[in-house]
Amino acid sequence: MRDPSILQVLTLVVSFLTLAVVFWYTRLTGKLLSAQTRQSFENTFFQLLRFHHDIVDATQLERFGPPGFVPPSGRLAFSALYNDFVNHYASEQIRNPEATAQCLASAAYLPYFKSCQYCLGHYFRNLYHLIKFVDKSCVNHSDKIFYTHLVRAQLSRDELLLLFYNCHSSLGKDKFYPLVVRYGLLKNMDENELASRRLKLPGDDLSLYPPGAYGKS
């Protein structure tokens, strides 16, 4: 006759081994799924990032000139776009000399954007969705910081300056502005090239964002 205590021990050992196998399989499956999820995220992220570069390269201003004139395109187009905006800003300041920096920035940008929507509209929609994709993804917070900073590193000086005014305006205030602050997307922006500083006006546009937008705590 078998000893009941031996059967109990064998049952416990079998149960323990079963639990160990289930635990191991669950960990292995979780790691595989995690790796697959991350791979899927990175594939989509870099596709969106390439698409951003394609949009920048394809940007061309609708301008006319003498025979042989070639309108600015690519990053040169964004440089021309920002210079045009500063001129709009200066004109708006002349019309409203008492306006605060907040009112002046919005009053200058909205009509300017309307005149350039054919190229800036698509650009900012894609950039917003790229940052939003990272923000809503399943990767951890430190990875979100890494990938959004990777996007930030792709932006030229003039792209950052246009991003500054676009997201402060009603066009980006509700959705894009919080992401700019959360991920410090303006950290590398040349502050001295802000319209208020370039025009040497008393108000400072830098105050339109909290320190977090510039990567400061």
FITI-80423 format. One record per residue: residue number from 0; chain; y, x, z of N, C-alpha, C in turn. Coordinates in Angstrom, 1 decimal. Last residue first. Example, Ala and Ser with C-alpha at 12.3 -4.5 7.8 and 13.67 -1.06 7.14 Angstrom:
   seq   mol     n_py     n_px     n_pz    ca_py    ca_px    ca_pz     c_py     c_px     c_pz
     1     A     -2.2     12.8      7.1     -1.1     13.7      7.1      0.0     12.9      7.9
     0     A     -5.7     13.2      7.8     -4.5     12.3      7.8     -3.3     13.2      7.8
//
This chain:
   seq   mol     n_py     n_px     n_pz    ca_py    ca_px    ca_pz     c_py     c_px     c_pz
   216     A     72.7     12.9    -16.5     72.3     12.0    -15.4     73.5     11.4    -14.7
   215     A     72.9     13.0    -20.0     73.4     13.5    -18.7     73.0     12.4    -17.6
   214     A     72.7     12.3    -22.6     71.6     13.1    -22.0     72.0     13.7    -20.7
   213     A     74.5     10.6    -23.4     74.7     12.0    -23.8     73.7     12.9    -23.2
   212     A     73.8      8.3    -22.3     73.7      8.3    -23.8     73.9      9.8    -24.3
   211     A     74.3      8.7    -19.6     72.9      8.8    -20.1     72.8      8.9    -21.6
   210     A     77.1      8.2    -19.1     76.6      9.6    -19.3     75.1      9.7    -19.9
   209     A     78.0      5.4    -21.2     77.7      6.0    -19.9     77.1      7.4    -20.2
   208     A     80.5      5.1    -23.8     79.1      5.1    -23.4     79.0      5.7    -22.0
   207     A     83.2      5.2    -24.1     82.6      4.0    -24.5     81.1      3.9    -24.2
   206     A     84.4      7.6    -23.5     84.2      6.7    -22.4     83.5      5.4    -22.8
   205     A     84.9      8.7    -25.9     83.7      9.2    -25.2     83.4      8.3    -24.1
   204     A     87.4      8.0    -26.9     86.2      7.1    -27.3     84.9      7.5    -26.5
   203     A     90.3      8.0    -25.1     89.1      8.8    -25.5     87.9      7.9    -25.7
   202     A     93.8      7.7    -25.9     92.5      7.1    -25.4     91.3      8.0    -25.9
   201     A     95.7      9.2    -27.3     95.6      9.3    -25.8     94.3      8.7    -25.3
   200     A     94.5     11.1    -30.1     95.1      9.9    -29.5     94.9     10.0    -28.0
   199     A     93.8     13.0    -32.1     94.5     13.4    -31.0     95.3     12.2    -30.3
   198     A     92.0     12.6    -34.1     93.4     12.1    -34.4     94.3     12.4    -33.2
   197     A     89.8     13.6    -32.9     90.2     14.2    -34.2     91.7     13.9    -34.5
   196     A     89.5     11.9    -30.8     89.9     13.3    -30.5     90.4     14.0    -31.8
   195     A     89.0      9.4    -32.0     90.1      9.5    -31.1     90.5     11.0    -30.8
   194     A     86.6     10.1    -33.5     87.9      9.7    -34.2     89.1      9.9    -33.3
   193     A     84.9     13.0    -32.6     85.1     11.6    -32.4     86.5     11.3    -33.0
   192     A     84.6     15.7    -32.6     84.7     15.1    -33.9     84.9     13.5    -33.8
   191     A     84.0     16.5    -30.1     85.4     16.8    -30.6     85.7     16.2    -31.9
   190     A     81.3     16.0    -29.7     82.3     15.1    -29.1     83.7     15.3    -29.7
   189     A     78.8     16.0    -31.7     80.0     16.9    -31.5     81.1     16.0    -31.0
   188     A     75.6     15.2    -30.2     76.8     14.8    -31.0     78.0     15.7    -30.7
   187     A     73.3     15.6    -28.8     73.8     16.6    -29.7     75.0     16.3    -30.5
   186     A     73.1     13.1    -27.4     73.2     14.4    -26.6     73.8     15.5    -27.5
   185     A     72.7     10.5    -28.1     73.9     11.2    -28.5     74.1     12.6    -27.9
   184     A     70.3      9.5    -27.1     70.4      9.9    -28.5     71.6     10.6    -29.0
   183     A     69.1      9.0    -24.6     70.1     10.1    -24.7     70.3     10.5    -26.2
   182     A     67.5      6.8    -24.2     66.9      8.1    -24.7     67.9      9.2    -25.0
   181     A     69.2      4.8    -23.1     67.9      5.1    -22.5     67.3      6.5    -22.9
   180     A     71.3      4.7    -25.0     71.5      5.2    -23.6     70.2      5.6    -22.9
   179     A     70.0      3.8    -27.2     70.8      5.0    -27.3     71.0      5.6    -25.9
   178     A     69.0      1.4    -26.2     68.1      2.5    -26.6     68.8      3.8    -26.7
   177     A     71.4     -0.1    -25.9     70.5      0.2    -24.7     69.5      1.4    -25.0
   176     A     72.2     -0.2    -28.7     73.0      0.5    -27.7     72.2      0.8    -26.5
   175     A     70.5     -2.0    -30.0     70.4     -0.5    -30.3     71.1      0.3    -29.2
   174     A     71.1     -4.6    -29.0     69.7     -4.1    -29.1     69.6     -2.6    -29.2
   173     A     73.8     -5.2    -28.6     72.8     -5.9    -27.8     71.4     -5.2    -27.8
   172     A     75.3     -3.5    -30.3     75.6     -3.5    -28.9     74.4     -4.1    -28.1
   171     A     75.4     -3.4    -33.1     74.3     -2.7    -32.4     74.3     -2.8    -30.9
   170     A     77.5     -5.0    -33.9     76.3     -4.9    -34.8     75.1     -4.2    -34.1
   169     A     79.6     -4.8    -32.3     78.8     -6.0    -32.1     77.5     -5.9    -33.0
   168     A     79.6     -1.2    -31.6     80.1     -2.4    -32.2     79.2     -3.6    -31.9
   167     A     78.1      0.9    -30.7     79.1      0.3    -29.8     79.6     -1.0    -30.3
   166     A     76.6      1.5    -32.9     75.9      0.9    -31.7     76.9      0.4    -30.7
   165     A     78.6      2.6    -34.6     77.8      1.5    -35.0     77.1      0.8    -33.8
   164     A     79.6      4.9    -33.3     80.4      3.7    -33.5     79.6      2.5    -33.9
   163     A     77.2      6.5    -33.1     78.0      6.2    -32.0     78.9      5.0    -32.1
   162     A     76.4      6.7    -35.8     75.5      6.0    -34.8     76.3      5.6    -33.6
   161     A     78.4      8.4    -36.7     78.4      7.0    -37.2     77.5      6.1    -36.3
   160     A     77.7     10.7    -35.3     79.0     10.1    -35.1     79.0      8.6    -35.6
   159     A     75.1     11.2    -36.3     75.3     10.9    -34.9     76.6     10.2    -34.6
   158     A     75.8     11.7    -39.0     74.9     10.6    -38.7     75.1     10.2    -37.2
   157     A     77.2     14.0    -38.7     77.9     12.8    -39.1     77.1     11.6    -38.9
   156     A     75.3     15.9    -37.9     76.5     15.6    -37.1     77.1     14.3    -37.4
   155     A     72.0     14.4    -38.5     73.1     15.3    -38.8     74.3     15.0    -37.9
   154     A     68.9     14.1    -36.9     70.2     13.4    -37.3     71.2     14.5    -37.5
   153     A     66.6     15.1    -36.0     66.7     15.0    -37.4     68.1     14.5    -37.9
   152     A     66.7     15.0    -33.2     66.9     16.3    -33.8     67.0     16.3    -35.4
   151     A     66.0     12.3    -32.8     67.4     12.8    -32.6     67.7     14.1    -33.3
   150     A     63.3     12.5    -33.2     64.1     11.7    -34.1     65.5     12.2    -34.0
   149     A     62.6     13.9    -30.9     62.3     14.5    -32.2     63.1     13.8    -33.3
   148     A     63.4     12.2    -29.0     64.2     13.4    -29.1     63.9     14.1    -30.4
   147     A     61.4     10.3    -29.3     62.8      9.9    -29.6     63.7     11.1    -29.7
   146     A     59.2     11.9    -28.5     59.3     11.4    -29.9     60.7     11.0    -30.2
   145     A     59.8     12.6    -25.7     59.5     13.6    -26.7     59.7     13.1    -28.2
   144     A     60.0     10.0    -24.6     61.2     10.9    -24.6     61.0     12.0    -25.7
   143     A     57.4      9.2    -24.9     58.5      8.5    -25.6     59.8      9.3    -25.7
   142     A     56.1     11.0    -23.3     55.9     11.1    -24.7     57.0     10.3    -25.5
   141     A     57.0     10.1    -20.8     57.4     11.5    -21.2     57.1     11.7    -22.7
   140     A     55.9      7.5    -20.7     57.3      7.7    -20.8     57.7      9.1    -21.3
   139     A     53.0      7.2    -22.9     53.7      7.2    -21.7     55.1      7.6    -21.8
   138     A     52.4      4.7    -25.6     52.4      6.1    -25.1     53.2      6.2    -23.8
   137     A     52.5      2.3    -26.7     51.7      2.4    -25.5     51.7      3.8    -24.9
   136     A     55.9      1.3    -27.8     54.5      1.8    -28.0     53.8      1.9    -26.6
   135     A     58.5      0.6    -27.7     57.5     -0.5    -27.4     56.1      0.0    -27.5
   134     A     59.8      3.0    -28.4     60.0      2.4    -27.1     59.0      1.3    -26.7
   133     A     58.9      3.4    -31.0     58.5      4.4    -29.9     58.6      3.7    -28.6
   132     A     60.1      1.2    -32.2     58.7      1.4    -32.3     58.2      2.3    -31.2
   131     A     62.8      1.8    -31.8     62.2      0.6    -31.1     60.6      0.7    -31.1
   130     A     63.2      3.9    -33.5     63.3      4.1    -32.1     62.7      3.0    -31.3
   129     A     62.7      2.5    -35.9     62.0      3.7    -35.6     62.0      4.0    -34.1
   128     A     64.5      0.4    -35.9     63.1      0.1    -35.8     62.3      1.3    -35.5
   127     A     66.9      2.0    -36.2     66.7      1.1    -35.0     65.2      0.8    -34.8
   126     A     66.5      3.1    -38.7     66.6      4.0    -37.6     66.4      3.2    -36.3
   125     A     66.6      0.7    -40.3     65.3      1.6    -40.2     65.4      2.5    -39.0
   124     A     69.2     -0.2    -39.9     68.0     -1.0    -39.6     66.8     -0.2    -39.4
   123     A     70.7      2.0    -40.8     70.7      1.7    -39.4     69.6      0.8    -39.0
   122     A     70.1      1.9    -43.6     69.9      3.1    -42.8     69.8      2.8    -41.4
   121     A     70.9     -0.6    -44.5     69.5     -0.3    -44.5     69.2      0.9    -43.6
   120     A     73.7     -0.3    -44.0     72.9     -1.4    -43.4     71.5     -1.1    -43.3
   119     A     74.8      1.8    -45.4     74.6      1.9    -44.0     73.7      0.9    -43.4
   118     A     74.9      0.9    -48.1     74.1      2.1    -47.8     73.9      2.2    -46.3
   117     A     76.2     -1.6    -48.2     75.1     -1.3    -49.2     74.3     -0.1    -48.9
   116     A     78.2     -1.5    -46.3     76.9     -2.1    -45.9     75.8     -1.8    -46.9
   115     A     80.8     -0.7    -46.6     79.7      0.3    -46.8     78.3     -0.2    -46.5
   114     A     82.4     -2.8    -45.8     82.6     -2.1    -47.1     81.6     -1.1    -47.5
   113     A     81.4     -3.3    -43.3     81.3     -4.3    -44.3     81.5     -3.7    -45.7
   112     A     82.3     -1.0    -41.9     80.9     -1.2    -42.1     80.7     -2.2    -43.3
   111     A     85.1     -1.7    -41.8     84.6     -0.5    -42.5     83.1     -0.6    -42.9
   110     A     85.1     -3.9    -40.1     85.5     -4.0    -41.6     85.1     -2.8    -42.4
   109     A     84.0     -2.5    -37.8     83.4     -3.7    -38.4     83.9     -3.9    -39.8
   108     A     85.7     -0.3    -36.9     84.3     -0.1    -37.5     83.8     -1.3    -38.3
   107     A     88.1     -1.1    -35.9     88.1     -0.2    -37.1     86.7     -0.2    -37.8
   106     A     87.5     -2.7    -33.8     88.3     -3.2    -34.9     88.3     -2.4    -36.1
   105     A     86.0     -0.9    -32.2     85.3     -2.1    -32.9     86.2     -2.6    -34.0
   104     A     88.0      1.0    -31.5     86.7      1.4    -32.2     86.1      0.3    -32.9
   103     A     89.9     -0.7    -30.3     90.2      0.1    -31.5     89.0      0.5    -32.3
   102     A     88.7     -1.6    -28.0     89.1     -2.5    -29.0     89.3     -1.8    -30.4
   101     A     88.2      0.9    -26.7     87.1      0.0    -27.0     87.5     -1.0    -28.1
   100     A     90.7      2.0    -26.4     89.7      2.7    -27.2     88.6      1.8    -27.6
    99     A     93.2     -0.6    -26.8     92.4      0.3    -26.0     91.4      1.0    -26.9
    98     A     96.3     -0.8    -28.6     94.9     -1.2    -28.4     94.2     -0.1    -27.6
    97     A     98.9     -0.2    -29.3     98.6     -0.4    -27.9     97.1     -0.7    -27.6
    96     A     99.0      0.0    -32.1     99.2      1.2    -31.3     98.9      1.1    -29.8
    95     A     97.7     -1.3    -34.6     97.6     -1.7    -33.2     97.8     -0.5    -32.2
    94     A     98.3      0.0    -36.9     98.6     -1.4    -36.9     98.6     -1.9    -35.4
    93     A     97.5      2.6    -36.2     98.9      2.4    -36.6     99.3      0.9    -36.5
    92     A     94.8      2.1    -35.8     95.6      2.5    -34.7     97.1      2.4    -35.0
    91     A     94.0      1.6    -38.4     93.9      0.5    -37.4     94.7      0.9    -36.2
    90     A     94.3      4.1    -39.6     95.1      2.9    -40.1     95.1      1.8    -39.0
    89     A     92.4      5.5    -38.1     93.8      5.9    -38.1     94.7      4.8    -38.5
    88     A     90.1      4.2    -39.0     90.4      4.2    -37.6     91.9      4.5    -37.4
    87     A     90.0      4.9    -41.7     90.1      3.5    -41.3     90.6      3.4    -39.8
    86     A     89.6      7.6    -41.3     90.8      7.1    -42.0     91.1      5.7    -41.7
    85     A     87.1      7.6    -40.2     88.2      8.2    -39.4     89.5      7.7    -40.0
    84     A     85.6      6.7    -42.4     85.8      5.8    -41.2     87.0      6.3    -40.3
    83     A     85.7      8.8    -44.1     86.4      7.5    -44.5     86.6      6.7    -43.3
    82     A     84.2     10.6    -42.7     85.6     10.9    -42.9     86.4      9.7    -43.3
    81     A     81.7      9.3    -42.9     82.4      9.4    -41.6     83.9      9.8    -41.7
    80     A     81.2      9.4    -45.6     81.3      8.1    -44.9     82.0      8.3    -43.6
    79     A     81.0     12.2    -46.0     82.1     11.4    -46.7     82.3     10.1    -46.0
    78     A     78.7     12.6    -44.5     79.9     13.3    -44.2     81.1     12.6    -44.7
    77     A     76.9     11.1    -45.9     77.2     10.7    -44.6     78.5     11.4    -44.1
    76     A     76.8     12.5    -48.3     77.3     11.1    -48.3     77.7     10.7    -46.9
    75     A     75.6     14.8    -47.5     77.0     14.9    -47.9     77.6     13.5    -48.0
    74     A     73.0     14.0    -47.2     73.7     14.2    -46.0     75.2     14.4    -46.3
    73     A     72.9     12.0    -50.2     72.2     12.7    -49.1     73.1     12.9    -47.9
    72     A     76.0     12.4    -52.2     74.7     11.8    -51.9     74.0     12.6    -50.8
    71     A     79.1     11.8    -53.8     78.3     12.4    -52.8     77.0     11.7    -52.5
    70     A     79.1     11.5    -57.4     79.4     10.9    -56.1     78.5     11.6    -55.0
    69     A     80.3     13.7    -59.7     79.0     13.3    -59.1     79.3     12.8    -57.7
    68     A     82.1     13.9    -62.7     82.1     13.7    -61.3     80.8     13.1    -60.8
    67     A     82.1     13.9    -65.4     81.3     15.0    -64.8     81.3     14.8    -63.2
    66     A     85.3     12.6    -65.8     84.0     12.9    -66.4     83.3     14.1    -65.7
    65     A     86.6     11.6    -62.5     86.7     12.1    -63.8     85.4     12.4    -64.4
    64     A     85.1      8.9    -60.6     86.0     10.0    -60.8     86.1     10.4    -62.2
    63     A     83.9      6.6    -58.1     84.2      6.9    -59.5     85.2      8.1    -59.6
    62     A     81.2      5.6    -56.0     82.6      6.2    -56.2     82.7      6.6    -57.7
    61     A     79.1      4.7    -53.9     79.6      4.1    -55.1     81.1      4.5    -55.3
    60     A     77.0      7.3    -52.6     78.2      6.5    -52.5     78.6      5.9    -53.9
    59     A     73.6      7.3    -51.8     74.6      7.7    -52.7     75.8      6.8    -52.7
    58     A     70.6      8.1    -50.3     71.9      7.5    -50.0     72.9      8.1    -51.0
    57     A     68.2      9.4    -50.4     68.5      8.5    -51.5     69.9      7.8    -51.4
    56     A     68.1     10.9    -48.1     68.1     11.6    -49.4     68.6     10.7    -50.5
    55     A     67.9      8.8    -46.2     69.0      9.7    -46.2     69.2     10.4    -47.6
    54     A     65.4      7.6    -47.0     66.6      6.8    -47.0     67.9      7.7    -47.1
    53     A     63.7      9.8    -46.5     63.8      9.3    -47.8     65.1      8.4    -48.0
    52     A     63.9     10.0    -43.7     64.4     11.1    -44.5     64.6     10.6    -46.0
    51     A     62.7      7.5    -43.0     64.1      7.8    -42.6     64.7      8.9    -43.5
    50     A     60.1      8.0    -43.9     60.9      7.0    -44.6     62.4      7.1    -44.3
    49     A     59.4      9.9    -42.1     59.5     10.3    -43.5     60.3      9.3    -44.3
    48     A     59.3      8.2    -39.9     60.2      9.3    -39.9     60.4      9.8    -41.3
    47     A     57.3      6.5    -40.5     58.6      5.9    -40.4     59.7      7.0    -40.4
    46     A     55.2      8.3    -40.5     55.5      7.6    -41.8     56.9      7.0    -41.7
    45     A     55.2      9.1    -37.9     55.6     10.1    -38.9     55.8      9.5    -40.3
    44     A     54.4      6.6    -36.7     55.6      7.3    -36.3     56.1      8.2    -37.4
    43     A     51.8      6.2    -37.7     52.9      5.3    -38.0     54.3      5.9    -37.8
    42     A     50.5      8.4    -36.7     50.5      8.2    -38.1     51.6      7.3    -38.5
    41     A     50.8      8.0    -33.9     51.5      9.2    -34.6     51.5      9.0    -36.1
    40     A     49.3      5.7    -33.5     50.8      5.7    -33.2     51.4      6.8    -34.0
    39     A     46.8      6.5    -34.2     47.4      5.4    -35.0     48.9      5.4    -34.8
    38     A     46.4      8.4    -32.2     46.4      8.8    -33.6     47.0      7.8    -34.5
    37     A     46.4      6.8    -30.0     47.4      7.8    -30.2     47.5      8.2    -31.6
    36     A     44.1      5.2    -30.5     45.4      4.6    -30.4     46.5      5.6    -30.6
    35     A     42.1      7.2    -30.5     42.3      6.5    -31.7     43.7      5.8    -31.7
    34     A     42.3      8.1    -27.8     42.6      9.0    -28.9     42.9      8.3    -30.2
    33     A     41.6      5.7    -26.5     42.9      6.3    -26.3     43.3      7.2    -27.4
    32     A     39.0      5.4    -27.4     40.0      4.4    -27.8     41.4      4.9    -27.6
    31     A     37.9      7.7    -26.2     37.9      7.5    -27.7     38.9      6.5    -28.2
    30     A     38.4      7.1    -23.6     39.0      8.3    -24.2     39.0      8.2    -25.7
    29     A     36.8      4.8    -23.3     38.2      4.7    -23.0     39.0      5.9    -23.7
    28     A     34.3      5.8    -23.8     34.8      4.8    -24.7     36.3      4.7    -24.5
    27     A     34.1      7.5    -21.5     34.0      8.1    -22.9     34.6      7.1    -23.9
    26     A     34.3      5.7    -19.4     35.2      6.8    -19.5     35.3      7.3    -21.0
    25     A     32.0      4.2    -20.0     33.3      3.5    -19.9     34.4      4.6    -20.1
    24     A     30.0      6.1    -19.7     30.2      5.4    -21.0     31.5      4.8    -21.1
    23     A     30.2      6.7    -16.9     30.4      7.7    -18.0     30.7      7.1    -19.3
    22     A     29.7      4.2    -15.8     31.0      4.8    -15.6     31.3      5.8    -16.7
    21     A     27.0      3.8    -16.7     28.0      2.9    -17.1     29.4      3.5    -16.9
    20     A     25.8      6.0    -15.4     25.8      5.9    -16.8     26.9      5.0    -17.3
    19     A     26.3      5.3    -12.7     26.9      6.6    -13.2     26.9      6.5    -14.7
    18     A     24.9      2.9    -12.5     26.3      2.9    -12.3     27.0      4.1    -12.9
    17     A     22.3      4.1    -12.8     22.8      3.0    -13.8     24.3      3.0    -13.7
    16     A     22.1      5.7    -10.6     22.1      6.3    -11.9     22.6      5.3    -13.0
    15     A     22.2      3.7     -8.6     23.2      4.7     -8.7     23.3      5.4    -10.0
    14     A     19.9      2.3     -9.2     21.2      1.6     -9.2     22.3      2.6     -9.4
    13     A     18.0      4.3     -8.7     18.1      3.7    -10.1     19.4      3.0    -10.2
    12     A     18.4      4.7     -6.0     18.6      5.8     -6.9     18.8      5.3     -8.3
    11     A     17.7      2.2     -4.9     19.1      2.7     -4.8     19.4      3.8     -5.8
    10     A     15.1      2.2     -5.6     16.0      1.1     -6.2     17.4      1.6     -6.1
     9     A     14.1      4.3     -4.1     14.0      4.3     -5.6     15.0      3.3     -6.2
     8     A     14.6      3.2     -1.5     15.2      4.5     -2.0     15.3      4.6     -3.5
     7     A     12.9      1.0     -1.6     14.3      0.8     -1.4     15.1      2.1     -1.9
     6     A     10.4      2.3     -1.9     10.9      1.4     -2.9     12.4      1.2     -2.8
     5     A     10.3      3.6      0.6     10.3      4.4     -0.6     10.9      3.6     -1.8
     4     A     10.1      1.5      2.3     11.3      2.3      2.4     11.5      3.2      1.1
     3     A      7.6      0.4      1.8      8.8     -0.4      1.4     10.1      0.5      1.4
     2     A      5.0      2.2      0.6      5.9      2.2      1.7      7.2      1.5      1.2
     1     A      2.2      0.5     -0.9      3.4      1.3     -1.0      4.3      1.1      0.2
     0     A     -1.2      0.9      0.0      0.0      0.0      0.0      1.2      0.9      0.0
//
